[in-house]
Amino acid sequence: MAVLRDGEVLRGPRPAGEARRGMRWRLLLVWLLRLLSVVWIGKGLYHWAMILGLGLDTGPAFETRPLTFQAITVYFAVFDLVAGVGLWLTATWGGVLWLLAAVSQLLLGFFFPRWLTLSPALIGIYVGLMLAYFLATWAAENQES
């Protein structure tokens, strides 16, 4: 007796080549999420290093900086790490938190350019990563269609 996998009851077993082609998008999505996870965990650790005074920033101590800078730094120290863990786990909430972190960084950079500077290249990278995430997610979900 053959063991049927998810979806094979209604559609029947797929040929080996078709199953391999379908896994390509999901594998690409997992690799994209893991790559983003490593970067966002690194960003979170950088913010924590800044809070603890271990960062590469040679400016004044964290405690003596303006409250706006402190709030933004603490926000991203927590949010980037949680989003990075969620991305590593390839959980849906990880992608949502990552998108929220990326969009909030873009918005804060727009409204508070003194505290969070964004270059046009960084904005392009963020928008490109968001588009790649949406494209990979859409393709992985619709690969069987």
N, C-alpha and C positions, 0 to 999 in steps of 0.2 A: 504494500500500500504506500503510495507516494504522499509525502507531506506537502501540503499546500501552504504557501506563504500569504501574507496580507494581499488582498485584492485578487488573488488567483481563483477564488471560488466563483466570482462573477465573470471575470475576463478570461479565465483559463491561463495555463502556464505560458510565459513568454519565451521566445527563443533566446538562447544565451547571448547573442550579439545585441539584441534589443535591451536586455537587462543591463548589460555593461554600458551601453550608451546612456541609459537613464541615470545610472549612478554618477555619471560624469558631472552633472550640474550640482548634485547634492555634495559631492566631494569638493567641488570648487567652492561652494558656499561654506562648507566646514573649514577649509583652508583660509578663506577670506576672514571668517569670524575669528579663527585662532590668531591670524596675523594682526588683526585689529585689537584683539585681546592683549597681546604682548605690548603693543604700542600704548594702549590705554592704561594698562597696569604700570608701565614705565612712567607715563604722565602723572598718574596718581602718586607714585613713589617720589617723583620729583617734587610735587607739591608738599608732600609730607617732609621731605628733606628741607624744603624752604621753611616750613613751620618750625622744625626742630633746629634750624640754624646749621644744617649740614650741606646746604645747597651750594651750587656754583655761583650764586648771586652774591656779589661783594657789597651790596647796598647795606642800608641800616638793618638792625635786627628786626625780626618779624613783629615783635611786641610794640616797637616804636613807629611802625608804619601806620598809615591812615586806616580807619575802620573799614572803608570800602575795599581796600586791597586785602585786608585780612579776611573779610567775608567771602570775597571771590576765591581766594586761595583755599580756604577751608572747604568751601562748596566743591571745588574741583578735586581736592584731596580725597574727599569721601566719595563723591559721585563717580569719578574716573575709575577708582578701584572697584567699586561695586559693578559698574558697567563692564569693566574688563573681566571680572569673574563670570558674569552672566554670559559674555561673549565666548569665553573659554568653554563653558558648559554647553554652548550652542542652544541656550534656552531662548524662548521667545522674548521673555522679559529682559534678557541681556541686550538684544537688538534694540528694543524700545528704549531702554535706559541709555544705550550708546547714542542713539539718534537724539534723544533729549539732551545729552551732554554736549554733543557736537553742535546742535542748533543753539543751545544756550551759550556756548562759547562764541559762536558767530554773533549772536545778538548782543552779548555783553561787550564784545569787541567793537561793535558798532555804536552802542550807547555810552560806553566808558572807554574810549580809546587811550586815555591816559593810563589806565590801570591794566588794560589787556590789549596790547597792540596786535593787530592782524595785518599781515602783508597780503597783497593780491595773490601771491603764490600759495600762501596758506589757505586762503579762502577757496581758491581753485582746487586745492588738494581735498579739502573737506567736502566740497560739492561733488567732486569726482568720486570720493569714497562713498558718499551717500547714494549716488547714482549706481555705482557698482554693487552696493548692498541691495538696493531695490531690484536691479536687474537679475542678480544671482538668486535672490529669494523668489522672484517671479518665475524664473526659468526652472528652479528646483521644484516649485510647487506645480508647475504645468508641464513637466517633462513627460508625463504619461498621456497627455492629450494628443 
